Amino acid sequence: MFGVVFKGIDNTTSTCVAIKEIRIDSLEESKIATVKREALVLEQLSHQNIVQFYDLIESKRKIYFILEYVDKGSLYSLLKKFGGFPEDLTSLYVRETLQGLKYIHEKNFVHRDIKSSNILITSSGDIKLADFGTAKLEDKNRNFTVVGTPYWMAPEIIGMTGGGIHSDIWSLGCTVIELLTGNPPYFDLTTMQALFNIVEDPHPPIPKGLNKELEHFLLYCCFVKEPSKRPSSKLLISHPWLSTSPLPTYEQAKEKIQEYNKKNRQGAATNALKQAFGDSWPSQEDPSFASLPASRAKTNNERSRIGSHSKSLGHPSPDPGRHPAAGSISFTTGAPADLLAFRGMSIEQLQRELIKVTKERDQLKEENADLKQKIHKITNELQ
């Protein structure tokens, strides 16, 4: 249930707490019962990977949850600020999330809304499961109603054919993809189309180039269509993909993510240039790149003619909502010396140069089309 969260101080202990405020004066009785159910669930839970519940305060207009204060927010916030996570860091966070899931599953609770925005991180790097507003005791004799967030929903939840603790495992798989790429599976589809594909497809699409252990974790564990055949959280914790390394602090993780995405941006630009110039593009190790005088690079400003525009690149971006769609440009070029006009440019400058020449090519195409129309008109008039 949505609410406003404030930072507060517990006067008895002088420690920081989170105060979640929810207005209830305009809510139906059933909705108020749902709000209170979260408190009933949380007060039964006590685990290092779950946000600690302290108290519930109720007035006529509002309900206040007093919770453990988690100072660095959610993994979604980290993702939004700095981009997709490397596999090894994702593995650590999934391991810790599974520890929390194992605990609540052993108490027969189902979270029902696992996603990055409901996984919090402290400054020391500890991971905490949060938002138990949709959590419920598992009842194997009745089907759950459709709750959760569409793109992370398990097919049995959508089809109302028997949701349970194994549904959290499916959602965890979607969260893995979200952490790696910035988006859950099917993010580019409408909600209804995504729900249809979740039910009908053999499994959600997964990113290319994953290591085999991660691919197995997703395809043969999380995304098994039959819920009863998905491994439990207890069993999944021992999966070989999950790292046993210690958790980095928040600052260490942030630096790791920034470096990872910086390399991916550089790789994307380098690949674009290699495709643009083919074998004529020299590497930094190429003696011809370093030995030619800088003055020659500055005076030789002639750009090559533009060729064809081909497929897009798909490397993770610091924008968690998207991946780069920078096209690769093919050029007709001469000696490597012609390329030294680009020497000394930053990656961003090179990307801007690619965009510039692409626009110039498109403008030339438009001018050629206009010229052809004029010639065609004149020819018709002469006849």
N, C-alpha and C positions, 0 to 999 in steps of 0.2 A: 504494500500500500504506500502511495506516495506521501511524503511529508517534507517538512523543512528541518534540516539538521543544524544545530548550533553547537559550538564548543563551550563547555562550562567547567566549573571547578566544584569538586566535592569538598565542602567546607570542613568535613570531619577528617578527611585524609589529605587534603590539599593536592589531590591528584586531578588531572584533566579527565573529563568525561564527555561523551557525545550525547546531546539531548535531541531526540527525534520528536518533533511536534506534528501531530496530525489533528486537523479539524474534524469534528464529528457532528457538529450541530446541523449540518445539511446532509448527513449520510443516512441511508436506510439502516434499519436494525440489523439486517443481514451483513451489511458492510462493516458496521461497528463490531459485530461478532468476529468478522475476519481479522480486523485490527487486533482485537484482544487475543485471538488465537496465536498470533505471532509471539506475544508475550508468554503464553502458556507453553509454546514449544521451546522458546529460548531459556525459560527458567529451569527446564529439565536438562539443559546441555551445559557442559563445562569441559572445554578442550582447548588446547593451545592454538588450533587452527580454526577456531570459531569465535566470532565476536562475543565477548562476555556480556550477559544481561545482568543489570544491577537492580532495576526497580521500574515500576509502572505507576504513574501518577495520573489520576483522572479527574477532570472537572466537567461541568455541563457542556462546555463548548469544545474542549480539547482533551487529547490523551498525549501524555509525554512518556517516551521510552528513555530510560537512563541506561546508556550502554558504554562499553569500553571505547575509549577514544583511539582511533587508528590514524596516526598523524599524516600519512602520505597519500591517503585516498585510495582509489581503486586501480586495478591493472588497466582498466579502460582509459583512465586519465593518463597513465604513463604511456600507453599506446598512442593516444591522441596527440600527446606532446612530442614524442620522439620517434614514433614509427614502429614497424614490426619487430618482434623479438627474434634473436637467433635461436636455433634449435636447442642448444644446450641450456640456455636460460629458461626457455619455455618448459623444458623437461623438469627443471627444478621446481617451477611454480605449479606444474601439473602434479608432481609428486606430493607437494604440500597440500594441494586441494584434495587429492585423493585421501590423504590422512584424515582430513575433516569429514569427507564423505563416508569413509569407512566407519568413523565414529557414529555419525547420525544414522547410517544404515543399520548398524548393529543395534540401535535403539528403535528400529523399524520406522524411522522418519524418512520421507522423501522430500528433497529440497524443492524440486520442480521448476527451478529458474536459474540454473547454472549458466553463467556468462561472465565476461571479464568485469563488467560494472558491479557485479556482486561478489568479487574477490578483492579484498583490501590488502594493502601492504604497509608495513611500519617502516620507520627510518632505519631500523636494524635489519630489514629485509624479510621479516616474518610475514607469512601469508595467513589471512583470516577470511573464512566464509561469512557472508553477511546476507541480510534481507531474507528472512524466513517467513515473509508474509503469505507465501503460497505453499509453505511446507505443510505436510500432513502425514499422519500415521498411515503406513501402508496397509491396505485392506485387500487381500488377494481374492476376496469374494465379490468385490464390486469395482467397476471401472471408475477412474478419475474423470472429473469434468476437464474440459480443455482449458488449461491455465498455463502460464509461462510466456515466453517471448517467441513469436512464430519461427524465426530463422534458426532457433536453437532447439525447437521441439522435436521429440522423438516421434516416429510414424505412428506408434500405438497410442500416443496421446492425441494426435490429430484425428485418428480413426476411432478413438474411444473404445479400443479393444483390449484394454488391460494395462494401464500405466502402473509403474511401480519403481522400486529402487534402481532397476536396470535402465529406466528412462533417463536418470541422471547421468549414466555412463555415455549415452548418446549425446546429450547436451555437452558433456565434457569434451567429446571429440570435436564438436562444433567450436567449442571455446579454444581448443588447440589451434585449429585453422585460423580463428580470429586473432589469436596472439601472434601467429606467424606472419599473417598477411595484412592484418588490420580490419578484416571483414569475416563474418561467418559465411558458410556455404550459401549459395543462391542469393547473395546480397544484391545482385544486379537485377533480380526479378521482382515483380510485384508480390505482395504478401500472399495473395491467393495462388499465384503461379508457383511460388516457392513451396507452399504447403502441399500442393498437388505433386510437385516433383519429389518432395521428401518421401511421400507415400509410394510413388510409382517407380522412382529410379532404384536400381540395385543398391546404390550407395551415393552419398553426396560427392561432388567433385573435390578432389584433393590437389594441392599444389604440386607442380612438377619438380623433380630433382630432390625429393625428400630421401633421407637415408632409409635403408631397408627396415630397420627396427621401428622407426617412426611410422613408416607406411604400414607395417604389420599392426602396430598399436591402433591405427585408425581403421583400416579396412577389415581386420580380422578380430578386433576387440570392440571398439566403440560403435562402429557402423554395421554391425551384424543386424539384419532386419528382424530376426526372431528374438524378442527380448530375453527369453529364457536361456538363449545360447550366448548371450553376452557375458563375459566374465564379471564377477562381482568386484566391487571396489577393493575388497580385501585381497583378492587374487591379482588384480591389476597392478597393485602396488609393487609386486615383484617382477613386473615386465622389464626386460633388459633395456628398453629405451630410456627408462627413468633413471636419471643420474643420482648417484649417491654422494655427490660433492656437497660441501657446505654452502649455505645460502649466502650470496653477496649482500652487502648493505644496499639500501636504496640508491645511494650515490654511486656505488660501484656498478650497480645494474644499469643506471641511467647512462653512465659513461660507456658501458659495453654496448648498449642499444644504439647510442649515437655513433660510435665507431663502426658498428655493423652496417648501419644505414648509409654512412659516409662512403664506405667501401662499395656498397651496392650502387650508389649514385655514380661513383667514378667508373665502376664496371659497366654501367649502362651507357655512359658517355663514350667510353673507349670502344665498346662494341658497336655503337652507332657510327663512330668514325672509321672503324675497320671496315664496316659494311659500306660506308660511304666511299672510301678511297681504295678499298681492296688491298692488293699486295703492295701498292705504292705508299701506304701509310707506314712510316718508320716507327719502331718501338724506341723507348728511351735508351735501350741497350745498343741500338743501332749506331755504329760510329758515325755514319753520315749525318745523324741527327745532331750530334754534339760538335762535330768538327767544322761544319760550315759556319762562316762568320755571321754574327747577329745582324750586321749592317745589311747583308744580302737578304736576310729575312725581312727586314724593314722596308727595303726598296721594292721587293718583288711582291706587289700587292694584287696581282691579277688573280682572280678567282676562276676556278674551273666551271665549265658549263654544267648545267644540272641535268641529271638523267631521270631515272624512275624512282617512285616512292613505293616502298614495299612494306613488309609486316612490322607490327609494333613490338616493343620490348615489354617484358613482364617482370621487372625486378621490384622488390618491396620498396615502398616510399615512406618518408617520414609522415606523410598525410595518411592517417589510419583508415580513411575512407576509400582511398584510391591507389592504383599503381600507375606508374608513368605510361603514357601512350605516345611517347616520342617515336615518330616514324624513323626508319633507317633510310638514308638518302644515298643514292648511287650516283657517282660522278665520273665523268670522263676526264682524265688528268694526264699530265705529262710526267716530267722527272720529279723525283722527291723534292727538289729545291723549290718547286712551285708551292709545295705544302707548307713551307716555312713561314708563310704569312700568318699561320695560326700559332707559331711558336710563342711561348710565354703566356698564352691565354690560360685563364682558369677554366675549370670544368663548366662553371656557369656561363662564362663567355663563349666557350665552344658550343654549348647548348643554344645560346642566343643566336650564334652565327648560323647554326643549322636551321633554326626557325626562320631566320632572315632569308636565307637562300631558298627555303621552301616557299615562302611568300612570293619571292621574286619569280620563281618558276610558275606558280599559279597565276601571277599577273601576266606573264608572257603567254600562258595558255589562253587566258581571256582575250588578250589583244589579238592573238592569232585567230581565235574564233570569230571575233568581230571583223577582222580583215577578210576572212573567208566568206562571211555573209555579204560584205560589200562587193567583193569580186563576183560572187554568184548573182547579185542584183544587177550589176553592170552588164554581165554576160547576157542575162535575160533581156535586158533593155536593148542591147545591140542586136539580138536575134529578132 
